Structures are given as C-alpha cells and as structure tokens.
Amino acid sequence: MIVQWITHRRIFLISLFLLPFCLLVAEQFIVQKGTNKRRKGQPSAKVLRERCAEQMGEIMHHFPNILHHLADVQGRILSHLYAYLEGEKCCFLLCATRPQLASAQAKLASIKSRLEAIEAELQAEARSLDLFIAEKDISNLK
C-alpha cells in the first residue's frame, strides 16, 4: 500500500510539475492566420517561435531527471522511517552506532539545506517567469 501511495504521489507530482510547461509548448504550435510581413535583416516570427519552442524543449528535458532524483531520495528516507515505525529490529535507526547516526544526520542536514536552496531558486524562477509572461503578454502573440 505504501509503495502504491509513493508511486501515485510521484506520478501526481510529475504531472503537476510538467502540465504548465506542456501547455506553454502547445501554445507555441497553434497556428494563427495573419499576414506575413517580414522585415529584412530580422528573423521571421516563425523562426523565433521555432527557436523558443526548441529552447523550452531543451529546458524541459532536464526536469524528469530532477524529479527522478528527488523521488529516489524521498523513497530512501521514507523506507528508513517506515522500517523504524514498523518496529523492524534490523532497521538502521535502531542498529546504528552514535558515529553512524551522527554521520547520517550530517548528510540529511546537508541534503535538507540543498533542497531548501533549490526550492527557493525554483520559486524565484517561477515568479520571474510569471512576471516576464505578464510583461510581454505572451498569450496574445500574433
């Protein structure tokens, strides 16, 4: 049951995280009718849209790896906690010596601080992307 819950949670988080990016990319492929006015010396709107779509694809290429690593770390931590809560006699938290526990605590503290830094960076990037989209009014590109 716990494994199913973790699996469903991973799928939910991945879909929740990738949905806005998929919508943004899908919006780039909607063809709108209009006149094709080109200025010499500047790339056409079509070329710029293609480049933007390619760049977004390259950025989104990294997200599955990040989500996989986060889910892996979360799964390891939860497996240790569940073993401890279920009272297994050979779980790490019950069998480890003080130096081993201190080492594990230091590793977890560094992981926690790094995850907090990553979360802050992602929130800042999301805010700046929202401001950029609002400023440029990307929804009304023609």
ROSE-702819 format. One record per residue: residue number from 1; residue in one letter; x, y, z of N, C-alpha, C, O, CB in turn. Coordinates in nm, 3 decimals. Glycine has a CB too. Example, Ala and Ser with C-alpha at 12.3 -4.5 7.8 and 13.67 -1.06 7.14 Angstrom:
ROSE-702819
   pos   code       n.x       n.y       n.z      ca.x      ca.y      ca.z       c.x       c.y       c.z       o.x       o.y       o.z      cb.x      cb.y      cb.z
     1      A     1.319    -0.569     0.780     1.230    -0.450     0.780     1.320    -0.330     0.780     1.424    -0.332     0.846     1.131    -0.447     0.905
     2      S     1.285    -0.225     0.708     1.367    -0.106     0.714     1.290     0.003     0.787     1.341     0.114     0.804     1.408    -0.060     0.572
end
This chain:
ROSE-702819
   pos   code       n.x       n.y       n.z      ca.x      ca.y      ca.z       c.x       c.y       c.z       o.x       o.y       o.z      cb.x      cb.y      cb.z
     1      M     0.082    -0.118     0.000     0.000     0.000     0.000     0.087     0.126     0.000     0.055     0.224    -0.067    -0.093    -0.001     0.119
     2      I     0.195     0.122     0.074     0.285     0.237     0.082     0.353     0.258    -0.052     0.372     0.371    -0.097     0.389     0.217     0.194
     3      V     0.391     0.147    -0.116     0.457     0.157    -0.246     0.362     0.217    -0.349     0.403     0.300    -0.431     0.506     0.019    -0.293
     4      Q     0.234     0.177    -0.345     0.135     0.233    -0.436     0.119     0.382    -0.410     0.110     0.461    -0.504     0.001     0.161    -0.423
     5      W     0.115     0.419    -0.284     0.099     0.559    -0.248     0.217     0.642    -0.299     0.198     0.751    -0.352     0.086     0.574    -0.095
     6      I     0.337     0.589    -0.283     0.456     0.660    -0.329     0.454     0.671    -0.482     0.487     0.777    -0.537     0.585     0.588    -0.282
     7      T     0.415     0.564    -0.550     0.407     0.565    -0.695     0.304     0.667    -0.744     0.332     0.746    -0.834     0.372     0.425    -0.748
     8      H     0.185     0.665    -0.683     0.082     0.760    -0.721     0.126     0.903    -0.692     0.097     0.995    -0.769    -0.049     0.730    -0.648
     9      R     0.195     0.922    -0.582     0.242     1.055    -0.546     0.345     1.104    -0.648     0.343     1.221    -0.688     0.303     1.055    -0.404
    10      R     0.435     1.016    -0.690     0.536     1.052    -0.789     0.469     1.093    -0.920     0.505     1.195    -0.979     0.633     0.936    -0.814
    11      I     0.373     1.013    -0.966     0.304     1.042    -1.091     0.230     1.175    -1.080     0.233     1.256    -1.173     0.206     0.928    -1.127
    12      F     0.163     1.197    -0.968     0.091     1.322    -0.947     0.185     1.441    -0.950     0.156     1.542    -1.014     0.014     1.318    -0.815
    13      L     0.298     1.432    -0.880     0.393     1.542    -0.876     0.453     1.570    -1.013     0.470     1.686    -1.052     0.503     1.513    -0.775
    14      I     0.486     1.464    -1.085     0.544     1.482    -1.218     0.443     1.550    -1.310     0.477     1.644    -1.381     0.587     1.346    -1.277
    15      S     0.317     1.502    -1.309     0.216     1.562    -1.396     0.185     1.704    -1.354     0.163     1.790    -1.439     0.089     1.478    -1.395
    16      L     0.182     1.731    -1.225     0.155     1.866    -1.175     0.267     1.961    -1.215     0.241     2.077    -1.245     0.138     1.865    -1.023
    17      F     0.389     1.913    -1.214     0.504     1.996    -1.245     0.518     2.021    -1.394     0.557     2.131    -1.434     0.630     1.932    -1.192
    18      L     0.485     1.924    -1.477     0.507     1.937    -1.621     0.388     1.995    -1.696     0.404     2.037    -1.811     0.539     1.803    -1.678
    19      L     0.269     1.999    -1.637     0.150     2.047    -1.706     0.163     2.191    -1.755     0.132     2.216    -1.872     0.031     2.037    -1.614
    20      P     0.208     2.287    -1.673     0.221     2.424    -1.726     0.321     2.436    -1.841     0.299     2.513    -1.934     0.262     2.518    -1.614
    21      F     0.427     2.361    -1.835     0.526     2.367    -1.942     0.471     2.306    -2.071     0.499     2.356    -2.179     0.654     2.295    -1.900
    22      C     0.395     2.198    -2.059     0.335     2.137    -2.178     0.236     2.233    -2.242     0.229     2.244    -2.364     0.265     2.004    -2.142
    23      L     0.158     2.303    -2.159     0.064     2.399    -2.213     0.136     2.514    -2.283     0.092     2.562    -2.387    -0.026     2.454    -2.102
    24      L     0.246     2.558    -2.225     0.323     2.665    -2.285     0.379     2.623    -2.420     0.377     2.700    -2.516     0.436     2.708    -2.193
    25      V     0.429     2.499    -2.427     0.484     2.449    -2.554     0.372     2.429    -2.655     0.389     2.460    -2.773     0.561     2.317    -2.532
    26      A     0.258     2.377    -2.611     0.147     2.354    -2.703     0.097     2.485    -2.762     0.055     2.490    -2.877     0.033     2.281    -2.632
    27      E     0.102     2.590    -2.682     0.059     2.721    -2.729     0.147     2.770    -2.844     0.100     2.844    -2.930     0.061     2.822    -2.615
    28      Q     0.272     2.729    -2.845     0.364     2.773    -2.950     0.329     2.711    -3.086     0.365     2.766    -3.190     0.506     2.737    -2.912
    29      F     0.260     2.597    -3.085     0.231     2.527    -3.209     0.095     2.563    -3.268     0.058     2.512    -3.374     0.239     2.380    -3.186
    30      I     0.021     2.648    -3.201    -0.108     2.691    -3.254    -0.082     2.791    -3.367    -0.016     2.893    -3.348    -0.198     2.754    -3.142
    31      V    -0.134     2.758    -3.482    -0.111     2.842    -3.598    -0.223     2.945    -3.607    -0.341     2.910    -3.605    -0.102     2.758    -3.729
    32      Q    -0.185     3.070    -3.615    -0.283     3.177    -3.627    -0.273     3.238    -3.766    -0.164     3.254    -3.822    -0.261     3.286    -3.518
    33      K    -0.390     3.271    -3.821    -0.393     3.332    -3.954    -0.354     3.477    -3.944    -0.385     3.544    -3.845    -0.532     3.317    -4.018
    34      G    -0.289     3.525    -4.043    -0.247     3.665    -4.046    -0.161     3.692    -4.167    -0.133     3.602    -4.247    -0.171     3.702    -3.918
    35      T    -0.121     3.814    -4.180    -0.035     3.849    -4.293     0.109     3.820    -4.257     0.149     3.830    -4.141    -0.054     3.997    -4.333
    36      N     0.185     3.785    -4.356     0.327     3.755    -4.336     0.411     3.874    -4.378     0.461     3.880    -4.490     0.368     3.629    -4.417
    37      K     0.426     3.968    -4.289     0.511     4.083    -4.316     0.647     4.056    -4.256     0.661     4.035    -4.136     0.449     4.213    -4.258
    38      R     0.748     4.058    -4.341     0.884     4.033    -4.295     0.967     4.158    -4.316     0.955     4.230    -4.415     0.945     3.912    -4.371
    39      R     1.050     4.181    -4.220     1.145     4.290    -4.233     1.281     4.229    -4.265     1.322     4.129    -4.207     1.151     4.377    -4.103
    40      K     1.348     4.290    -4.358     1.478     4.237    -4.395     1.577     4.259    -4.282     1.576     4.363    -4.216     1.529     4.303    -4.524
    41      G     1.661     4.161    -4.261     1.765     4.170    -4.159     1.719     4.120    -4.022     1.800     4.110    -3.930     1.811     4.312    -4.147
    42      Q     1.591     4.089    -4.007     1.542     4.036    -3.880     1.481     3.899    -3.905     1.419     3.875    -4.008     1.437     4.133    -3.816
    43      P     1.501     3.808    -3.809     1.440     3.675    -3.827     1.288     3.684    -3.823     1.231     3.769    -3.755     1.490     3.578    -3.719
    44      S     1.225     3.597    -3.897     1.079     3.599    -3.902     1.021     3.550    -3.769     1.091     3.487    -3.689     1.027     3.513    -4.019
    45      A     0.895     3.579    -3.748     0.827     3.537    -3.626     0.823     3.384    -3.618     0.830     3.326    -3.510     0.683     3.595    -3.620
    46      K     0.811     3.320    -3.733     0.807     3.174    -3.736     0.939     3.115    -3.685     0.940     3.022    -3.604     0.778     3.123    -3.879
    47      V     1.049     3.172    -3.732     1.181     3.124    -3.690     1.201     3.147    -3.540     1.253     3.061    -3.469     1.293     3.194    -3.771
    48      L     1.159     3.264    -3.492     1.172     3.294    -3.350     1.087     3.200    -3.265     1.131     3.156    -3.159     1.133     3.438    -3.322
    49      R     0.967     3.169    -3.311     0.881     3.075    -3.238     0.943     2.935    -3.237     0.939     2.866    -3.135     0.741     3.069    -3.301
    50      E     0.999     2.896    -3.350     1.064     2.764    -3.354     1.180     2.758    -3.255     1.197     2.659    -3.185     1.114     2.733    -3.495
    51      R     1.260     2.865    -3.251     1.373     2.868    -3.157     1.326     2.865    -3.012     1.385     2.797    -2.929     1.458     2.992    -3.181
    52      C     1.220     2.940    -2.983     1.165     2.939    -2.847     1.115     2.800    -2.809     1.139     2.753    -2.698     1.050     3.042    -2.833
    53      A     1.045     2.736    -2.901     0.993     2.602    -2.874     1.107     2.503    -2.852     1.100     2.418    -2.763     0.904     2.555    -2.989
    54      E     1.212     2.513    -2.932     1.329     2.425    -2.915     1.395     2.448    -2.780     1.433     2.353    -2.711     1.429     2.447    -3.028
    55      Q     1.409     2.575    -2.743     1.472     2.608    -2.614     1.390     2.555    -2.498     1.445     2.502    -2.402     1.492     2.759    -2.600
    56      M     1.257     2.568    -2.506     1.171     2.514    -2.400     1.182     2.362    -2.392     1.181     2.305    -2.283     1.025     2.555    -2.423
    57      G     1.192     2.298    -2.507     1.210     2.153    -2.507     1.340     2.112    -2.440     1.344     2.014    -2.366     1.206     2.100    -2.649
    58      E     1.446     2.188    -2.467     1.574     2.157    -2.404     1.569     2.178    -2.253     1.628     2.102    -2.177     1.685     2.244    -2.464
    59      I     1.499     2.282    -2.210     1.484     2.306    -2.066     1.403     2.195    -2.001     1.440     2.145    -1.895     1.418     2.443    -2.040
    60      M     1.292     2.157    -2.065     1.206     2.053    -2.007     1.273     1.916    -2.007     1.232     1.826    -1.933     1.075     2.046    -2.083
    61      H     1.374     1.899    -2.088     1.446     1.772    -2.094     1.512     1.739    -1.959     1.532     1.622    -1.927     1.553     1.777    -2.205
    62      H     1.545     1.841    -1.881     1.614     1.820    -1.754     1.520     1.786    -1.638     1.564     1.729    -1.539     1.694     1.942    -1.720
    63      F     1.393     1.820    -1.649     1.301     1.801    -1.538     1.279     1.654    -1.498     1.274     1.626    -1.379     1.170     1.862    -1.572
    64      P     1.265     1.560    -1.591     1.246     1.421    -1.548     1.362     1.368    -1.463     1.340     1.293    -1.367     1.227     1.332    -1.669
    65      N     1.485     1.406    -1.497     1.599     1.362    -1.417     1.594     1.419    -1.277     1.621     1.349    -1.180     1.730     1.402    -1.484
    66      I     1.559     1.546    -1.267     1.549     1.610    -1.136     1.441     1.542    -1.053     1.463     1.511    -0.936     1.520     1.760    -1.150
    67      L     1.324     1.521    -1.113     1.214     1.457    -1.040     1.250     1.314    -0.999     1.213     1.269    -0.891     1.087     1.457    -1.126
    68      H     1.322     1.243    -1.087     1.362     1.107    -1.054     1.454     1.105    -0.932     1.437     1.022    -0.842     1.432     1.042    -1.174
    69      H     1.551     1.196    -0.928     1.643     1.201    -0.815     1.572     1.240    -0.686     1.599     1.184    -0.580     1.756     1.298    -0.844
    70      L     1.482     1.336    -0.694     1.406     1.377    -0.575     1.320     1.263    -0.523     1.315     1.239    -0.402     1.318     1.499    -0.606
    71      A     1.253     1.193    -0.612     1.168     1.081    -0.571     1.253     0.967    -0.512     1.210     0.901    -0.418     1.086     1.029    -0.690
    72      D     1.372     0.946    -0.567     1.461     0.841    -0.517     1.506     0.873    -0.374     1.504     0.785    -0.287     1.583     0.826    -0.609
    73      V     1.547     0.996    -0.350     1.590     1.036    -0.216     1.474     1.027    -0.119     1.489     0.979    -0.006     1.649     1.178    -0.216
    74      Q     1.357     1.073    -0.162     1.240     1.068    -0.076     1.203     0.923    -0.043     1.167     0.892     0.070     1.122     1.140    -0.143
    75      G     1.212     0.835    -0.142     1.181     0.694    -0.118     1.276     0.629    -0.019     1.233     0.552     0.067     1.185     0.618    -0.249
    76      R     1.404     0.660    -0.030     1.501     0.605     0.066     1.473     0.652     0.208     1.476     0.573     0.302     1.644     0.643     0.025
    77      I     1.447     0.781     0.222     1.420     0.835     0.355     1.294     0.774     0.413     1.290     0.737     0.530     1.407     0.988     0.349
    78      L     1.190     0.764     0.331     1.064     0.706     0.380     1.079     0.558     0.414     1.017     0.512     0.509     0.955     0.723     0.276
    79      S     1.160     0.484     0.340     1.177     0.342     0.371     1.243     0.324     0.507     1.207     0.233     0.582     1.261     0.272     0.263
    80      H     1.339     0.411     0.540     1.401     0.404     0.673     1.300     0.439     0.782     1.297     0.376     0.888     1.523     0.497     0.681
    81      L     1.219     0.540     0.756     1.120     0.580     0.856     1.013     0.472     0.876     0.975     0.442     0.989     1.053     0.711     0.815
    82      Y     0.966     0.413     0.767     0.864     0.309     0.779     0.919     0.186     0.851     0.848     0.124     0.930     0.813     0.270     0.640
    83      A     1.044     0.150     0.824     1.105     0.037     0.893     1.112     0.064     1.043     1.086    -0.024     1.124     1.246     0.007     0.836
    84      Y     1.148     0.186     1.079     1.156     0.223     1.220     1.017     0.222     1.284     1.000     0.171     1.395     1.220     0.362     1.236
    85      L     0.919     0.277     1.215     0.783     0.284     1.270     0.718     0.146     1.281     0.636     0.123     1.370     0.696     0.374     1.185
    86      E     0.755     0.055     1.191     0.700    -0.080     1.196     0.772    -0.166     1.299     0.730    -0.279     1.325     0.707    -0.145     1.060
    87      G     0.879    -0.116     1.355     0.949    -0.186     1.462     1.042    -0.295     1.416     1.069    -0.389     1.491     0.851    -0.244     1.554
    88      E     1.092    -0.286     1.295     1.188    -0.386     1.247     1.314    -0.379     1.333     1.366    -0.270     1.359     1.222    -0.364     1.096
    89      K     1.362    -0.494     1.376     1.477    -0.497     1.467     1.608    -0.463     1.398     1.704    -0.419     1.463     1.487    -0.633     1.532
    90      C     1.614    -0.483     1.269     1.741    -0.459     1.198     1.738    -0.330     1.116     1.816    -0.317     1.022     1.772    -0.577     1.107
    91      C     1.651    -0.236     1.150     1.649    -0.111     1.074     1.768    -0.024     1.116     1.821    -0.040     1.226     1.514    -0.035     1.094
    92      F     1.807     0.066     1.029     1.926     0.147     1.050     1.914     0.232     1.175     2.010     0.244     1.251     1.952     0.236     0.930
    93      L     1.799     0.291     1.198     1.782     0.383     1.311     1.797     0.313     1.447     1.832     0.377     1.546     1.646     0.450     1.302
    94      L     1.770     0.184     1.452     1.783     0.109     1.578     1.919     0.044     1.593     1.967     0.026     1.705     1.675     0.004     1.587
    95      C     1.982     0.007     1.483     2.108    -0.069     1.489     2.233     0.018     1.474     2.344    -0.030     1.499     2.107    -0.174     1.383
    96      A     2.219     0.141     1.434     2.336     0.223     1.406     2.404     0.270     1.534     2.340     0.289     1.638     2.297     0.344     1.321
    97      T     2.533     0.287     1.525     2.609     0.339     1.638     2.598     0.492     1.638     2.548     0.550     1.542     2.759     0.294     1.632
    98      R     2.644     0.554     1.743     2.636     0.701     1.752     2.712     0.770     1.639     2.660     0.866     1.580     2.691     0.748     1.886
    99      P     2.834     0.725     1.606     2.902     0.791     1.493     2.826     0.775     1.361     2.822     0.867     1.279     3.043     0.735     1.478
   100      Q     2.766     0.656     1.339     2.689     0.635     1.218     2.566     0.726     1.214     2.533     0.782     1.110     2.647     0.488     1.207
   101      L     2.499     0.739     1.328     2.383     0.827     1.335     2.423     0.972     1.315     2.353     1.048     1.248     2.311     0.810     1.470
   102      A     2.537     1.012     1.372     2.585     1.149     1.355     2.618     1.175     1.208     2.586     1.282     1.155     2.709     1.176     1.444
   103      S     2.681     1.079     1.143     2.714     1.093     1.002     2.587     1.102     0.917     2.578     1.186     0.828     2.800     0.974     0.956
   104      A     2.490     1.017     0.946     2.363     1.020     0.872     2.291     1.152     0.896     2.231     1.207     0.804     2.274     0.902     0.914
   105      Q     2.296     1.201     1.018     2.231     1.329     1.048     2.297     1.444     0.973     2.229     1.533     0.923     2.235     1.356     1.199
   106      A     2.429     1.441     0.964     2.500     1.546     0.889     2.465     1.541     0.740     2.444     1.644     0.677     2.653     1.531     0.908
   107      K     2.458     1.419     0.685     2.420     1.405     0.544     2.280     1.456     0.520     2.255     1.527     0.423     2.432     1.259     0.501
   108      L     2.187     1.419     0.609     2.048     1.464     0.593     2.035     1.614     0.608     1.955     1.677     0.540     1.958     1.393     0.693
   109      A     2.113     1.673     0.697     2.110     1.818     0.714     2.161     1.888     0.588     2.104     1.989     0.546     2.194     1.861     0.837
   110      S     2.267     1.834     0.527     2.317     1.895     0.403     2.218     1.877     0.289     2.201     1.967     0.207     2.453     1.833     0.365
   111      I     2.152     1.761     0.283     2.050     1.737     0.180     1.935     1.835     0.200     1.885     1.894     0.104     1.999     1.591     0.186
   112      K     1.893     1.852     0.324     1.781     1.942     0.354     1.816     2.086     0.315     1.734     2.155     0.254     1.745     1.935     0.504
   113      S     1.934     2.131     0.349     1.972     2.269     0.315     1.981     2.287     0.163     1.941     2.390     0.111     2.107     2.306     0.381
   114      R     2.033     2.187     0.094     2.043     2.195    -0.052     1.904     2.196    -0.116     1.880     2.271    -0.210     2.125     2.077    -0.108
   115      L     1.812     2.113    -0.065     1.676     2.110    -0.118     1.605     2.243    -0.093     1.529     2.289    -0.178     1.597     1.995    -0.056
   116      E     1.628     2.304     0.023     1.568     2.434     0.051     1.622     2.540    -0.045     1.547     2.626    -0.091     1.596     2.476     0.197
   117      A     1.750     2.533    -0.076     1.809     2.628    -0.171     1.751     2.607    -0.311     1.720     2.704    -0.381     1.963     2.613    -0.175
   118      I     1.735     2.482    -0.351     1.677     2.452    -0.482     1.534     2.500    -0.488     1.491     2.558    -0.589     1.684     2.300    -0.511
   119      E     1.459     2.478    -0.380     1.319     2.522    -0.377     1.311     2.675    -0.389     1.227     2.727    -0.461     1.251     2.475    -0.247
   120      A     1.397     2.745    -0.318     1.397     2.892    -0.325     1.432     2.939    -0.466     1.372     3.034    -0.516     1.497     2.951    -0.224
   121      E     1.529     2.874    -0.530     1.566     2.910    -0.667     1.450     2.886    -0.764     1.423     2.969    -0.850     1.689     2.831    -0.711
   122      L     1.382     2.772    -0.748     1.269     2.741    -0.836     1.155     2.839    -0.816     1.092     2.881    -0.913     1.220     2.598    -0.812
   123      Q     1.128     2.877    -0.691     1.023     2.974    -0.666     1.058     3.110    -0.727     0.972     3.176    -0.784     0.998     2.988    -0.515
   124      A     1.183     3.151    -0.714     1.226     3.278    -0.772     1.214     3.273    -0.925     1.168     3.370    -0.986     1.371     3.310    -0.731
   125      E     1.255     3.162    -0.985     1.244     3.149    -1.130     1.098     3.148    -1.175     1.065     3.207    -1.278     1.313     3.022    -1.178
   126      A     1.011     3.083    -1.098     0.869     3.081    -1.133     0.809     3.221    -1.126     0.731     3.260    -1.212     0.792     2.985    -1.040
   127      R     0.846     3.296    -1.023     0.797     3.434    -1.012     0.848     3.520    -1.128     0.772     3.598    -1.186     0.840     3.496    -0.877
   128      S     0.976     3.507    -1.161     1.030     3.587    -1.270     0.969     3.547    -1.404     0.948     3.633    -1.490     1.183     3.573    -1.276
   129      L     0.940     3.419    -1.422     0.874     3.374    -1.545     0.733     3.428    -1.553     0.688     3.469    -1.660     0.873     3.221    -1.554
   130      D     0.660     3.428    -1.440     0.526     3.486    -1.437     0.528     3.634    -1.473     0.445     3.682    -1.550     0.461     3.466    -1.300
   131      L     0.624     3.706    -1.416     0.636     3.849    -1.446     0.672     3.872    -1.593     0.620     3.962    -1.657     0.741     3.913    -1.356
   132      F     0.762     3.790    -1.644     0.803     3.802    -1.783     0.684     3.777    -1.876     0.663     3.852    -1.971     0.916     3.704    -1.815
   133      I     0.607     3.673    -1.847     0.491     3.640    -1.931     0.389     3.752    -1.924     0.331     3.790    -2.025     0.427     3.506    -1.887
   134      A     0.365     3.805    -1.803     0.269     3.914    -1.789     0.319     4.041    -1.860     0.240     4.112    -1.921     0.243     3.944    -1.640
   135      E     0.448     4.067    -1.850     0.505     4.187    -1.911     0.501     4.181    -2.063     0.467     4.280    -2.129     0.648     4.206    -1.865
   136      K     0.534     4.067    -2.118     0.541     4.053    -2.264     0.406     4.016    -2.326     0.392     4.018    -2.448     0.643     3.948    -2.300
   137      D     0.308     3.983    -2.242     0.175     3.944    -2.288     0.185     3.835    -2.394     0.139     3.850    -2.507     0.100     4.067    -2.344
   138      I     0.246     3.726    -2.355     0.274     3.615    -2.447     0.146     3.549    -2.498     0.146     3.491    -2.607     0.362     3.511    -2.379
   139      S     0.038     3.555    -2.422    -0.084     3.489    -2.464    -0.144     3.550    -2.590    -0.222     3.483    -2.659    -0.186     3.494    -2.352
   140      N    -0.110     3.675    -2.622    -0.166     3.742    -2.739    -0.066     3.760    -2.852    -0.075     3.856    -2.928    -0.221     3.875    -2.700
   141      L     0.029     3.669    -2.865     0.126     3.679    -2.976     0.056     3.656    -3.109    -0.028     3.567    -3.123     0.242     3.578    -2.958
   142      K     0.091     3.737    -3.205     0.030     3.721    -3.338     0.137     3.724    -3.443     0.107     3.712    -3.562    -0.075     3.829    -3.366
end
